[in-house]
Amino acid sequence: MADSVDLTTARESMRAAWEQLEQIDGYTYPVRMPGKSRAAELANIAKNLLYLGHLLRRAETAVLDEYYVSKGFEVPQDDAERRSG
């Protein structure tokens, strides 16, 4: 068991998510744009929303890792260990 709770990764992820939220929030979807420009803008919005979801999941994972450590479980330290089960 760790000596202290370490939520550095969670805090960094949440900080990045907050910045992403501020950039996206209130954005107006393009209505009157040429086809390719509109499609590119919509793709950019979708990419930013997906990235925001990624940041939030990363923060959630970091918090849950600390929870499991506090309960005495071993937590996988890298992605390969997580995927293997």
C-alpha positions in Angstrom: 0.0 0.0 0.0 1.2 3.5 -0.8 2.2 5.9 1.9 -0.1 8.6 0.6 -2.8 9.2 -2.0 -1.4 10.4 -5.3 -3.9 11.9 -7.6 -1.4 13.9 -9.7 -2.5 12.2 -13.0 -6.2 12.7 -12.2 -5.6 16.4 -11.4 -3.6 16.9 -14.6 -6.3 15.1 -16.7 -9.0 17.2 -15.1 -7.1 20.4 -15.7 -6.7 19.5 -19.4 -10.4 18.5 -19.6 -11.4 21.8 -18.0 -9.4 23.7 -20.6 -11.0 21.6 -23.4 -14.5 22.2 -22.0 -13.8 25.9 -22.0 -12.8 25.8 -25.7 -15.8 23.7 -26.8 -18.5 25.1 -24.6 -20.8 27.5 -26.5 -19.4 26.7 -29.9 -21.9 27.3 -32.6 -22.2 24.6 -35.2 -21.5 25.8 -38.7 -24.6 26.4 -40.8 -23.6 28.4 -43.8 -20.3 27.1 -44.9 -19.2 25.4 -48.1 -19.5 21.6 -48.0 -15.9 20.7 -47.4 -15.3 23.5 -44.9 -18.4 22.6 -43.0 -17.5 18.9 -42.9 -13.9 19.8 -41.7 -15.3 22.0 -39.0 -17.8 19.3 -37.8 -14.9 16.7 -37.8 -12.9 19.0 -35.7 -15.7 19.4 -33.2 -16.1 15.6 -33.0 -12.4 15.1 -32.5 -12.4 17.6 -29.7 -15.4 16.0 -28.0 -13.8 12.6 -28.3 -10.6 13.9 -26.8 -12.5 15.4 -23.9 -14.1 12.0 -23.2 -10.6 10.5 -23.2 -9.3 13.0 -20.7 -12.3 12.4 -18.4 -11.8 8.6 -18.6 -8.1 9.0 -17.8 -9.0 11.0 -14.7 -11.6 8.4 -13.7 -9.1 5.6 -14.1 -6.5 7.4 -12.0 -9.0 7.9 -9.2 -10.1 4.3 -9.3 -6.5 3.1 -9.3 -6.0 5.0 -6.0 -9.2 3.5 -4.6 -8.0 0.0 -5.4 -4.6 0.7 -3.9 -6.3 1.9 -0.7 -8.1 -1.4 -0.6 -4.9 -3.4 -0.9 -5.3 -4.5 -4.5 -2.4 -4.5 -7.0 -3.1 -2.1 -9.8 -1.6 -2.6 -13.3 1.0 0.1 -14.0 0.9 0.1 -17.8 -1.6 -0.4 -20.6 -0.2 -3.8 -21.6 -0.9 -5.1 -18.1 -4.4 -3.6 -18.1 -5.4 -5.2 -21.4 -4.1 -8.6 -20.5 -6.6 -8.8 -17.7 
